[in-house]
Structure formats: structure tokens, C-alpha cells
Amino acid sequence: MVNSELEEVLSLEIPPEWDGKMVKEVIRQTLGISRGLLRKIVAENGVFVNGRPVYITSRIQAGDLLRLRTMPEWSEDILPQPIPFEVVYEDRDVLVVNKRAGLVVHPTKGHYTGTLANGVVHYWREQGETARFRPVHRLDKNTSGLLLIGKNHFSHQRLSEQIAHRQFRREYLAVVHGIVKEPAFAIDAPIMKKAGDPRERVVSESGQPAITHVAVERLLQSATLVRLRLETGRTHQIRVHMRHIGHPLFGDDLYGIGHRDGMERQALHAEVLGFSHPRQGKRLEFTAPVPPDMQELIDRLTLTL
């Protein structure tokens, strides 16, 4: 009998071409389950064929029902707090939120409460759900927009692989200083930590590869609204790259002139997020509207003819 405490990772009927294979061959080679997740499933006796627990060295036959199950996870180290946030989409595997500027994503040393993670864990508890907070990518505290969270080990693994293989679509809008003259181009400039400053990043040949695609959306008064697509995801990548080419973001107190330009935070918004669903394979895409503070800046800088 299946352990009712376990939660299902995958369930599928074995097709004829898999007849005679060992369970571990199907799990690793065909289903793409990571070694870490497979170890967890095995340690928790979570491999079942036709309702019976089996070893991963067992052979399976066409028509068998293979089920992989694990113990549910939760973020024991994150204090649930009623932090408001906007849910854009949610199912058993993923949560997409529209993060407001000023909200830290995950607790850090000296900053254990008041984060998105605290709010999400509280939200799940209120919904009667058990899940662990696993952000698939990052947004800076003062960047607004779409953020994807994997609700279990399996979905987080699959989504992280999509980022590694550059199958994610991440598009940002930013207001930058100066007139960007080229309509579209790519910035290919490696990024590394700045010596002596753990917060700041710099362009350096010794850094990690970083590529940002830039397209002009609208020319403004001594400024430009640009659309940026990330091919890689280095810390502060957009902010570093735009400063590198002489067009720092409005409101950026680390890579620009800060609040003196009339923006209280970096004018950067994660507008579009696209990915393939980790279980269903269906392509999903979401758009978050430009928040009021950025829209007010754009309106103020709009050229009047």
C-alpha cells in the first residue's frame, strides 16, 4: 500500500519501448530526474510499481504503472509572516508572483523577516499547503516584476535546467540616462565581484560570461526606455552592463547617481517571464504591468512634440 504521507513526484504508464529496463535507467535517463532527487526518493522508499514498493534495480514491463513519491518539504528556517504580495499564477508545481520594489526575496544574515519568502510561507500555510520556498531566479530588492518559485524539488530542478540551457524568457524594462542610439544590440561583457566590495560587480575579462540583449523602446528627454533580455543571469547584470556602456539606470544608487535623478529606486522592472511547465511541458508566458513609480518617471521624461 502507498504511504499516504508521501507526495507524488511523477506517475506514468510504462510504454512498450521501455519494456525490460531497470527502474533506475528510466528514472535517470528517460525522466531526467537528478541524482540528488533520486537519492531522496530512494531513501524515503518512494519508488512504486503497480502500487508496490520496489528497488531501483527492478525490471519493469510495458503497461506497468511507475510512481515516484517523496516526503513533503517545508521551509523550517523561514518564519511565516503576513507579507502582502501579488500571485500571478499558481499550481501544484510553480508559483509566479509580481514582486513589488523594496521587497527582499529571501531572508539573509541580519534580515530574517519581512521578506517575500516569509510572506509566501505564510500564504501556503493559510492555504493548507506544504511546500518549500525555492526561487528559481533572483530579483534585486529594488527591482519590481515577475519572479518564479518552484514548489517542490522536481519542479525546481526542471526549471533550473531551463535557465542553464537558456530556455527561459526574461525581459525587463528600464529607464536609462542618455540617448541610446543603436536600435538593438547585445552587450557581451564578463562580470565579477569588485575587489574590496562584496556588494558591487564590475565588468572584467576575469569574470563570468554575461550577455544582455538591448532594444530601444522609446526615446525620452535625455533618457531612453529600453527593453532588455537576459541570456545569462549574473548578479546585477543589467545594472552593471548599462553603466558599462555609459547609460546607467535612473535611481540606481550603486551603479548610477541614485535618487538625485528623481527616482527612489533603480528604474528596472521584470515585465515578461516565459518558461515550459516542469511537469506538463506546456509553454507559459506572463506579463506584469509597469508599476506606478516607473510609469510616472516615463511620463515625466516623455518628449513633447
Secondary structure, DSSP 8 states (H G I E B T S, - for coil): ---TT-EEEEEEE--GGGTT-BHHHIIIIIS---HHHHHHHHHTT-EEETTEE--TT-B--TT-EEEEEE-----TTS-------EEEEE-SSEEEEEE-TT--SS-BTTB-SSSHHHHHHHHHHHHT-----EESS---TT-EEEEEEESSHHHHHHHHHHHHTT--EEEEEEEEES---SSEEEEE--EEEETTEEEEEEE-TTSB--EEEEEEEEEETTEEEEEEEESS--TTHHHHHHHHTT--BTT-TTTS-GGGGS-SS--EEEEEEEEE-TTT--EEEEE----HHHHHHHHHHB---
